[in-house]
Amino acid sequence: MRRRAADYRRTARRRVSVWIWVVLGLFCIAGFILLVVKQNQEYEDRAEHPVLVRNGGTLQSMQNNLNLTKETTNTNSYARQLLDQMTLAKAYIVIAKEHNNHHLAWELASKIRSCQFLLSKAAMRDTPMTQNEAEPLIRSLSTLIFKAQDAHYDIATTIMTMKSHIQALEERANAATVQSTYFGQLAAESVPKNLHCVNVKLLAGWLTIKKLHEVTNEIKSSPRLLDNNLYHFCLFSDNLLAVSAVVNSTISNTDHPKQLVFHIVTNEPNYGAMQAWFVSNDFKGSMIEVQKVEDFTWLNASYSPIVKKLTETDSQGYYLEGSQDLNNEPKFPNPKCQSLLNHLRFYIPEIYPHLEKVVFLDDDVIVQKDLTPLFSLDLHGNVNGAVETCLEAYHRFYKYFNFSNPVLSSKFDPQACGWAFGLNVFDLVAWRNANVTDVYHYWQEQNSDGSLWKLGTLPPGLLAFYGRTEPLDRRWHVLGLGYDVNIDNRLIESAAVVHFNGNLKPWLKFGIGRYKPLWERYVNQTHPYLLDCATN
């Protein structure tokens, strides 16, 4: 086959097509780069200026949220570095002030405020803190911290200073706790204004109405007060309404109220009001005797160690201030401990020499069942019948007494079970035969310096009646309604006596509302004096 001549051949186009493809490729790459740059610019604009989109009439912020928790816990974040430096700077401020270097303290405080402003600014805009923002503050704050270290405010000094401050704060907290508890006990022993108003009105009637005195004299000479065939109850209190509720509840839950005799002892300021109340009101034929402790001339400092202790100036301060022993658990003071009425329970045989058996009731109890079966209980030769409280570990003897004293450790078992005052059956014949009052005096003299126990009437009672107490069924006496809000309703309903022991008494406004109806149902709310004082 013949080849064409060179003039008739097609020209080569290979190099031109290559250049075209190169140009097209560069153009595509440039366009892609421009697109990426534009998208990045739009993203940055949205981060700095959030776009507000109207959706259904509501403006929504289209921005990314910053997790501040992760930011501050991340060891590599600037926020975390600033927080750490601020913590150290705050410690150096305290030390600088203690060394009178107020200029350094002011500089540190100023930088701390700047750090706080920057952190809040970063939190408001929801973006992490940048290096340009944080680095100047980190450098300046580091310079001040080094300056503080050059002034010998080293880590050891800082630690010691912080320890001293922590100890001072703990002491202040303990003092506040003691003060709060003391004020709470003061409130628990106080009389609300409306009840004080009732006392004033009754006292006015006692001073002006002669018939009340005549009825009182008849009661004092009644043979029923000495009749051991009747049921005798004794209460020692200066709270009129509380005693009235105890008497009302006892009478309301017995089938033969005329066989009940109540022996009440109060003090001189409340004697007239107490007499007027019980003489002028109807108690279903029950006999109610009211005496005042000031008439017991035989109960003096020469006979009773507790009377001597209460009348001494040093002892009054001890009872008011309580124990401040830092090595042991502090025993908070109770104003009631200073009242002689609270200690009369140890002199019942002397107060009522002709009686053989009595039931002692506290003024913060409510009776829900007939108590006359208690008088027929066999105490097996014991003096005291009481409900034991050792179901909880803190009611063992070792919680009440200082058993490091050999006088106690040689005679008593630290694990012995405690019991409660509030409802007690006392065999006064066995009491006199055992000379329990003399035993009580002995232990009060041994504890003249407060080394065996701190405060209260229960500790000496546990010692005086040790080995002479008969345990009663728990349902006779349920405790805790003055502090425990979680007592089982079935236990309360089955109880013969419920005890509002604690500071939350039912006649106070801060008493536990769940238990208040148990007490209020036995208060004569329709009495003219109560109505008048409540409204005025």
Disulfide bonds with the S-S distance in Angstrom:
Cys197-Cys533 2.04
Cys390-Cys417 1.96
